[in-house]
């Protein structure tokens, strides 16, 4: 679609009203859920090439090229509620509810089959509330960095260079006999690691040995500070495949997978889909699910790493005899059998059983966010004759008041890349925090506004496509855009009502937007995300510079409240930093590095 008028990008949705006068159609949503999103809109001349083409096909960020809508590959329908359309993917509140149900289901299964006298173990509910000290990972880029830190830095839990490695293996190496089993060359693997650490966004694996790259991927998972199956749940997964009857293992594994942190679950799904592609060519590479699992299980479960609680005497006794410990043997076998099972069942493993949703139908339906129609917005205000334009004007005025009061009452957070980050809890029925990210930009306000409105393709590599659904006036429109996600996860589709102002006092510009329902905006992406608040304030700060502030709260669907609390603010800060850097191309871009 072609946009009308001089402006055109998008954002997430306004949220800058002072607490006393805040207007939000989402305030009455039950408190069972949260927010977040890769927060941004989209802009470009129509459509951009997807970074991934389904299950593990292409895992790299696309070049900044437009492609026709009809050429976009089909979206992978995962992760999903079994039998539910992608549009109904759980939002934060619903996912939180499903996780509670999964814990109950898993507890019932594990307690039934614990048989502590027979097997010498008892299952305990994993402790999810334990707070850990967070080390500083500034000296590390790819290896040895927690997945959530990758999310905070880039918006995705797998570094781009590791995604590129999987893409290279999938595109060029699936026919290699003994992939992941045959060892690579130590010196070359070390060189690959060094290049990943130095240039994570610009690594090329062309002409590299399949075995070197596969070993490097294995080392990435081995070097994670905690196992991919997480410290809290690794033992649970082992027990599922040691003691739970085969016919119930999938059900138990589905419940355990849903309890993983979002970033762990997403990476696990990406990896399992890739490994399923390897297995599909077993006649050429001779790697069955069990063969692959034997090679990778130690790295995913961290089985062979000595546990901290083991004393030197215990370790000496265990290994001095030269005899394998029976418990270790049992765990290794369970890990291999479990991983093989998960590879085979990767398409079903991440489904939420429909009966689980049905079990709590009322609570599940109550937690869902429903974007209003344009007609609905006027009724949200206690003013006679109020329309959606009145509602938008309230948002703009609220943002101006916040700016005049210098955003009083916000809690400052640490952030990277010379950005300022803060949050505020909104007094409403929805517990979602409102985030605020600010940065100084080397451009005047009107130019920055245009960059945000119509030039998203210059600063957001996740942008796929966009269109103006309806032009309401010269500065107001219904706008639809799609943001890509890490393969094989579904892209996010946004439909927002947005308005912008360039005639405000002191040379300020604003853009406010929020999600709405519109009959002419069918789903373009895999999941319909909800922009609850998104407001951009752009203030002149001398010498042709601007101060860009973005206030927002967004529910991407498919993420838990914990993920939003840990990662969303960092994504906000990263977004404004990308907008700033888009005016500094020599700083924002580096040369591609070939290894």
C-alpha positions, -999 to 999 in steps of 0.1 A, spaced: 0 0 0 11 36 -7 9 60 22 -9 93 19 6 125 31 42 135 40 44 112 71 40 75 76 57 52 100 44 35 130 49 30 167 34 11 195 7 30 212 4 60 233 8 59 270 20 93 282 -9 106 302 -3 115 338 -17 88 361 -46 109 373 -59 116 338 -46 86 319 -70 73 293 -66 37 283 -91 13 267 -70 -15 281 -71 -4 318 -100 -28 327 -82 -59 314 -79 -84 343 -46 -83 361 -37 -119 351 -14 -106 324 14 -83 312 29 -66 282 57 -61 258 69 -63 223 98 -57 201 81 -24 202 82 -6 170 62 -2 139 71 -5 104 79 15 74 92 10 40 78 9 5 56 -20 10 71 -53 18 105 -67 29 120 -101 26 115 -124 56 145 -133 76 133 -168 79 113 -189 55 97 -213 79 112 -241 100 148 -232 102 152 -224 65 168 -190 67 177 -178 101 195 -145 92 183 -110 92 174 -99 56 190 -72 36 170 -40 33 152 -50 1 115 -48 -7 97 -78 -21 61 -83 -33 36 -95 -8 28 -127 -28 65 -138 -27 66 -139 11 71 -175 23 44 -191 44 47 -186 82 54 -215 105 24 -222 127 44 -225 159 43 -223 189 6 -227 191 -24 -237 211 -34 -270 195 -65 -264 174 -65 -227 179 -59 -202 151 -26 -182 153 -45 -150 160 -56 -165 193 -21 -171 206 -20 -165 243 -12 -130 256 8 -125 287 -21 -131 311 -33 -162 293 2 -177 291 7 -171 328 -25 -190 334 -14 -219 311 19 -221 330 1 -225 363 -21 -253 348 10 -269 333 27 -270 367 -4 -287 382 -5 -312 353 32 -319 356 30 -323 394 2 -348 391 21 -369 365 54 -368 384 40 -376 418 20 -405 404 52 -421 389 78 -411 415 77 -444 434 105 -432 456 111 -465 473 115 -483 440 136 -457 421 153 -439 449 140 -404 440 112 -381 447 100 -353 425 97 -318 439 81 -288 424 109 -267 408 117 -235 427 108 -207 404 112 -178 428 149 -181 436 167 -148 429 202 -151 415 230 -125 414 234 -113 378 270 -112 367 282 -86 342 286 -99 307 300 -68 290 332 -86 281 314 -113 262 294 -111 230 282 -146 220 296 -175 240 289 -178 277 262 -151 277 227 -160 291 199 -162 265 179 -134 283 209 -111 279 209 -118 241 172 -108 242 180 -76 260 207 -67 235 191 -77 202 155 -87 208 163 -123 200 176 -151 223 200 -166 197 228 -143 185 227 -136 148 260 -154 142 246 -186 157 214 -183 137 236 -178 106 255 -210 115 223 -230 117 212 -215 83 246 -224 68 244 -260 81 208 -264 69 215 -250 35 248 -266 27 257 -294 51 227 -317 59 241 -344 36 274 -346 55 278 -381 71 281 -379 109 271 -342 112 275 -333 149 292 -367 155 324 -362 137 348 -338 154 359 -306 138 395 -292 138 402 -275 171 422 -245 157 395 -237 131 367 -240 157 387 -215 179 390 -191 149 352 -194 143 345 -186 180 369 -156 178 351 -142 147 317 -147 164 329 -127 194 344 -99 173 318 -95 146 286 -113 157 264 -95 132 286 -99 101 300 -135 101 301 -155 69 305 -193 70 310 -197 33 333 -227 25 337 -236 62 338 -272 72 304 -286 83 320 -303 112 338 -272 125 306 -251 124 285 -279 140 311 -282 168 310 -245 173 272 -246 177 276 -274 202 300 -253 221 276 -224 222 251 -245 241 277 -261 263 291 -227 273 257 -212 283 258 -202 320 230 -226 326 217 -255 305 192 -249 277 167 -270 296 174 -247 325 189 -254 359 154 -255 374 139 -280 350 168 -301 336 164 -328 363 126 -328 357 132 -336 320 156 -364 330 130 -378 354 103 -377 327 123 -399 305 135 -422 333 103 -429 351 72 -417 333 55 -443 311 62 -438 274 25 -430 266 25 -401 290 60 -387 282 48 -363 255 21 -348 278 47 -344 306 73 -329 283 47 -304 269 39 -293 304 76 -290 313 84 -271 281 57 -245 289 74 -239 323 107 -230 306 116 -193 304 104 -179 271 139 -174 258 149 -210 266 117 -224 250 121 -203 219 157 -214 214 148 -250 221 121 -249 194 145 -233 169 171 -260 176 147 -290 176 132 -279 143 167 -276 128 177 -311 142 144 -325 127 157 -312 93 190 -331 99 171 -363 107 149 -360 76 181 -366 56 192 -396 76 198 -417 45 225 -393 35 240 -381 68 233 -413 88 222 -393 118 191 -408 134 173 -389 162 192 -411 188 225 -406 171 220 -368 172 207 -369 207 238 -388 220 260 -361 205 241 -331 217 224 -341 250 256 -335 271 258 -299 258 220 -292 262 217 -308 297 253 -299 308 256 -335 320 293 -338 321 300 -306 339 310 -313 375 283 -301 399 293 -274 424 281 -294 453 304 -323 445 333 -323 470 368 -332 457 367 -364 477 334 -375 459 348 -365 425 381 -384 432 362 -415 443 339 -413 413 366 -412 387 395 -429 403 379 -463 401 375 -460 363 340 -474 366 311 -452 354 287 -441 381 253 -459 377 234 -426 383 254 -409 356 248 -437 332 210 -435 339 209 -397 334 229 -399 302 206 -425 288 175 -405 298 189 -373 284 197 -390 250 163 -408 249 145 -376 259 163 -354 233 156 -380 206 119 -380 216 118 -342 215 134 -341 180 108 -366 167 79 -348 184 92 -312 178 60 -302 160 37 -314 188 60 -306 218 52 -269 218 15 -272 214 -8 -263 243 -34 -291 246 -68 -277 238 -83 -295 269 -60 -274 291 -75 -242 276 -110 -257 280 -102 -266 316 -101 -229 325 -122 -215 297 -137 -186 316 -105 -174 332 -87 -178 299 -113 -158 280 -114 -131 307 -76 -125 305 -76 -118 267 -70 -83 255 -96 -71 229 -85 -40 208 -114 -15 204 -129 -4 171 -128 32 161 -164 36 172 -156 21 206 -129 47 214 -154 76 216 -174 57 243 -143 54 265 -145 91 274 -172 105 296 -179 133 271 -209 138 250 -202 135 213 -167 121 220 -151 103 190 -118 85 184 -103 119 175 -113 132 209 -96 101 224 -64 107 204 -64 144 214 -65 133 251 -34 112 245 -15 140 228 -24 165 256 -14 139 282 20 134 266 26 172 265 17 174 302 42 146 310 69 164 291 61 197 308 64 180 342 96 163 330 81 128 335 78 130 373 75 97 392 93 74 367 117 48 381 151 50 363 167 17 351 202 10 339 205 8 301 231 4 274 242 23 243 239 58 258 201 56 262 179 66 292 154 40 304 126 43 330 93 27 339 61 35 357 34 12 371 0 22 358 -28 23 383 -54 2 364 -67 -33 361 -36 -43 340 -3 -49 357 18 -41 326 45 -16 332 47 15 311 83 19 297 100 51 286 132 52 265 150 84 255 180 93 234 195 123 217 194 123 178 215 143 154 185 155 134 157 181 138 123 169 152 104 169 118 131 147 102 131 123 132 93 121 131 95 112 94 121 85 102 98 70 128 67 73 107 77 63 72 113 50 72 112 21 96 131 0 70 162 22 77 164 12 114 144 -20 120 157 -52 104 127 -71 117 103 -51 95 86 -72 69 57 -53 53 32 -25 59 2 -7 45 -21 22 53 -55 6 59 -75 38 60 -65 75 59 -87 94 83 -72 129 78 -38 144 68 -23 134 101 -44 104 112 -45 69 98 -51 32 105 -18 15 99 -9 -22 96 26 -36 98 44 -69 103 76 -76 123 96 -107 118 107 -131 145 135 -157 149 126 -188 129 105 -208 132 84 -185 154 55 -166 139 59 -129 129 39 -103 147 11 -83 130 0 -49 143 -30 -28 134 -29 6 150 -47 39 149 -21 66 149 -19 104 147 10 128 146 14 165 154 41 189 141 26 222 152 31 219 189 47 246 212 85 249 213 89 230 181 79 196 195 65 168 174 44 138 187 32 105 174 6 85 194 -9 52 185 -28 22 199 -42 -11 185 -77 -11 170 -99 -36 153 -105 -28 116 -125 -49 91 -102 -40 63 -71 -53 81 -70 -91 79 -41 -109 96 -9 -105 75 16 -119 101 15 -151 122 1 -135 154 -19 -103 160 0 -84 187 -16 -56 208 -2 -21 212 -17 -9 244 3 24 245 28 39 222 38 76 221 68 93 206 78 128 218 104 146 198 118 178 213 144 202 198 176 204 219 197 228 199 221 228 169 196 208 148 194 180 174 164 163 190 155 145 221 135 114 212 114 98 239 93 67 233 66 56 259 50 23 254 35 -10 266 28 -38 241 17 -74 243 34 -95 215 14 -126 224 32 -158 232 54 -143 260 51 -146 297 50 -117 322 85 -126 334 98 -122 299 83 -87 296 97 -77 330 132 -88 321 134 -79 285 109 -53 273 125 -22 286 158 -32 270 140 -36 237 126 -1 240 161 13 247 175 -7 217 148 7 194 155 44 201 192 36 198 186 21 163 167 52 153 195 74 165 221 52 147 202 53 115 213 89 112 249 77 117 254 50 90 291 47 94 287 40 131 256 18 128 270 -5 100 303 -25 99 319 -45 71 309 -81 67 337 -103 80 345 -136 63 362 -163 83 
